[in-house]
Amino acid sequence: MEWFIDPTNVGTGLPLEGVRVLDLSRVLAGPLCAMVVGDLGADVIKVEAPSGDPVRSLAPPRFGDDATYYLAVNRHRRNVVADLRDPQDFERVAELVRLADAVVENYLPSQVTSLGIDRLRAINPECVWVISPPPRSAARSPINRPSTSSRKPDPESWCDRGAGRTSDEGWRTHRRRRHRTLRRDRSLGRTLRASSRSAGDISKRRCWSRR
């Protein structure tokens, strides 16, 4: 297998021209990172499960067949469909990993082994491997046992709900409306910071390779 650079990414003069980035991520932070490096000239291929990125159907609003949420953070890339649980599809993705300069993923800790993400990472140890952002559910509990939440997505709002903080705010909405807005902005800020830092890691490696 060969990874041919998309003609639209040839001769752009952008800083990451010629860099091959494989996007295995879903939802927001990972795709946003891949979009940023795509804007900087990288050639990005996104791998989606047969069911598609979960936010494709997060609509309305919608443009064509896809939710605008999905379209907003998934430009500048080509898409392929692969089921990592299928041996043939897994091998096709493995070939892309071998050719990639960077891989972006944000799988849950419980999925890393079941989908073979750890095996994919071992295939090309020289590439930049970005986990954007690292799931907080990967952390161990205070008694040094793996957290049961490693099997669940872990957005900040879900954490608040699980801890009862959403309920706490609900009956005090009239007093804490401003505080709630600030917390949402903080959550968005963390996502943007993680994505920008990850894109910076890829760009930094590109600069080193040119020296």
C-alpha positions as MATLAB code, in Angstrom:
seq = 'MEWFIDPTNVGTGLPLEGVRVLDLSRVLAGPLCAMVVGDLGADVIKVEAPSGDPVRSLAPPRFGDDATYYLAVNRHRRNVVADLRDPQDFERVAELVRLADAVVENYLPSQVTSLGIDRLRAINPECVWVISPPPRSAARSPINRPSTSSRKPDPESWCDRGAGRTSDEGWRTHRRRRHRTLRRDRSLGRTLRASSRSAGDISKRRCWSRR';
ca = [
       0.000    0.000    0.000;
       1.122    3.544   -0.739;
      -0.089    6.779    0.790;
      -0.413    9.264   -2.037;
      -0.661   12.884   -0.952;
      -3.960   14.441   -1.994;
      -3.328   16.803   -4.939;
      -5.005   19.654   -3.044;
      -2.225   19.401   -0.441;
       0.646   19.550   -2.956;
       2.513   22.792   -3.572;
       0.694   24.733   -0.872;
       3.845   26.010    0.803;
       2.203   25.487    4.190;
       4.414   24.449    7.139;
       3.168   20.846    7.374;
       3.015   20.102    3.660;
       4.016   16.486    3.057;
       3.226   15.327    6.610;
       0.911   12.302    6.698;
      -1.520   12.249    9.631;
      -3.838    9.341   10.380;
      -6.917   10.376   12.360;
      -8.468    7.541   14.391;
     -10.323    9.903   16.723;
     -13.978   10.754   17.160;
     -16.263   13.461   18.530;
     -14.365   16.729   19.253;
     -10.845   17.065   20.658;
      -9.104   14.557   18.354;
     -10.834   15.670   15.137;
     -10.160   19.296   16.078;
      -6.445   18.519   16.436;
      -6.405   16.762   13.041;
      -8.252   19.702   11.500;
      -5.663   22.170   12.785;
      -2.743   20.225   11.293;
      -4.766   19.851    8.087;
      -5.168   23.632    7.986;
      -1.379   23.815    8.315;
      -0.914   21.667    5.212;
      -0.782   18.086    6.506;
      -2.419   15.308    4.492;
      -5.019   13.779    6.827;
      -6.882   10.483    6.451;
      -9.675    9.825    8.926;
     -10.671    6.245    9.761;
     -14.287    5.801   10.820;
     -16.137    2.724   12.005;
     -18.970    1.453    9.770;
     -21.395    3.267   12.072;
     -19.497    6.532   11.512;
     -18.286    9.167   13.938;
     -20.872    9.427   16.754;
     -21.410   13.126   16.112;
     -22.364   12.682   12.451;
     -25.943   12.241   13.612;
     -25.853   14.830   16.401;
     -28.423   17.045   14.714;
     -30.191   19.376   14.173;
     -28.661   21.565   12.893;
     -27.700   19.598    9.795;
     -26.107   20.315    6.427;
     -26.900   17.628    3.886;
     -26.615   14.212    5.506;
     -24.291   15.247    8.338;
     -24.640   17.272   11.516;
     -22.964   20.664   11.435;
     -21.173   19.633   14.667;
     -19.339   16.950   12.673;
     -18.634   19.195    9.691;
     -17.280   21.985   11.901;
     -14.272   19.944   13.075;
     -13.716   17.492   10.208;
     -12.563   19.505    7.215;
      -9.331   18.993    5.263;
      -9.277   15.198    5.317;
     -10.156   12.113    3.348;
     -12.279    9.426    4.966;
     -12.061    5.650    4.923;
     -14.324    3.122    6.641;
     -12.770    0.304    8.664;
     -13.904   -1.999   11.452;
     -10.884   -2.563   13.684;
     -12.469   -5.782   14.955;
     -12.292   -7.218   11.442;
      -8.830   -8.747   10.753;
      -8.708   -7.553    7.144;
      -9.748   -4.017    8.009;
      -7.294   -3.986   10.912;
      -4.445   -4.909    8.571;
      -5.424   -2.116    6.168;
      -5.339    0.392    9.009;
      -2.018   -1.078   10.162;
      -0.578   -0.336    6.704;
      -1.661    3.287    7.054;
      -0.038    3.453   10.499;
       3.245    2.196    9.009;
       3.187    5.066    6.511;
       1.967    7.781    8.896;
       4.118   10.537   10.382;
       1.545   11.056   13.141;
      -1.541    9.293   14.485;
      -4.320   11.009   16.433;
      -6.648    8.892   18.608;
      -8.829    9.296   21.670;
     -10.064    5.816   22.483;
     -11.091    4.825   25.980;
      -8.564    2.801   27.991;
     -10.870   -0.214   27.810;
     -10.911    0.033   23.992;
      -7.156    0.291   23.533;
      -6.718   -3.452   24.009;
     -10.035   -4.687   22.631;
      -9.586   -2.794   19.340;
      -5.839   -3.436   19.096;
      -4.805    0.219   19.396;
      -1.775   -0.816   21.445;
      -0.708   -3.187   18.646;
      -1.102   -0.438   16.073;
       1.082    1.855   18.120;
       3.838   -0.754   18.287;
       3.917   -1.005   14.489;
       5.463    2.438   13.986;
       7.231    3.644   17.134;
       8.849    6.521   15.217;
       5.612    8.328   14.427;
       4.113   10.981   16.681;
       1.272    9.312   18.583;
      -1.230   11.834   19.898;
      -3.928   11.028   22.452;
      -6.125   14.113   22.453;
      -7.001   14.640   25.203;
      -5.786   11.787   27.423;
      -8.949   10.343   29.014;
      -9.057   11.168   32.697;
     -10.850    7.853   33.176;
      -7.502    6.150   32.545;
      -6.392    7.231   35.981;
      -6.425    4.703   38.775;
      -8.586    5.025   41.806;
      -7.141    5.968   45.202;
      -6.964    2.281   46.163;
      -4.819    1.528   43.107;
      -7.379   -0.362   41.077;
      -8.368    0.537   37.492;
     -11.364    2.851   37.475;
     -14.621    1.297   36.288;
     -15.228    4.553   34.394;
     -12.499    3.518   31.935;
     -15.281    1.769   30.033;
     -17.266    4.990   29.583;
     -16.711    8.286   27.746;
     -15.625   10.987   30.163;
     -16.636   14.515   29.140;
     -16.549   16.974   32.011;
     -20.320   17.449   31.989;
     -20.822   13.698   32.481;
     -18.403   13.761   35.399;
     -20.389   16.578   36.986;
     -23.582   14.597   36.552;
     -22.074   11.457   38.061;
     -20.822   13.429   41.049;
     -24.216   15.057   41.637;
     -22.963   18.535   40.813;
     -25.528   19.050   38.055;
     -28.313   18.313   40.523;
     -26.723   20.666   43.025;
     -26.755   23.478   40.482;
     -30.238   22.727   39.203;
     -32.122   23.971   42.278;
     -29.881   27.003   42.644;
     -29.986   28.123   39.013;
     -31.154   31.626   39.850;
     -28.123   32.147   42.131;
     -25.451   30.316   40.124;
     -26.266   31.051   36.505;
     -23.074   33.005   35.992;
     -20.979   30.287   37.657;
     -22.436   27.637   35.355;
     -21.482   29.672   32.290;
     -17.937   30.042   33.539;
     -17.623   26.287   34.073;
     -18.779   25.543   30.550;
     -16.222   27.962   29.165;
     -13.548   26.261   31.250;
     -14.499   22.860   29.798;
     -14.312   24.216   26.243;
     -10.995   25.848   27.075;
      -9.546   22.525   28.188;
     -10.612   20.889   24.923;
      -9.113   23.676   22.820;
      -5.913   23.648   24.868;
      -5.496   19.873   24.504;
      -6.135   19.983   20.751;
      -3.786   22.925   20.177;
      -1.041   21.332   22.264;
      -1.399   18.078   20.335;
      -1.213   19.878   17.001;
       1.866   21.675   18.326;
       3.525   18.331   19.108;
       3.095   17.255   15.481;
       4.414   20.588   14.199;
       7.400   20.435   16.540;
       8.419   17.012   15.231;
       8.165   18.370   11.690;
      10.546   21.196   12.555;
      13.034   18.748   14.097;
      12.940   16.545   10.990;
      13.905   19.523    8.806;
      17.061   20.281   10.768;
];
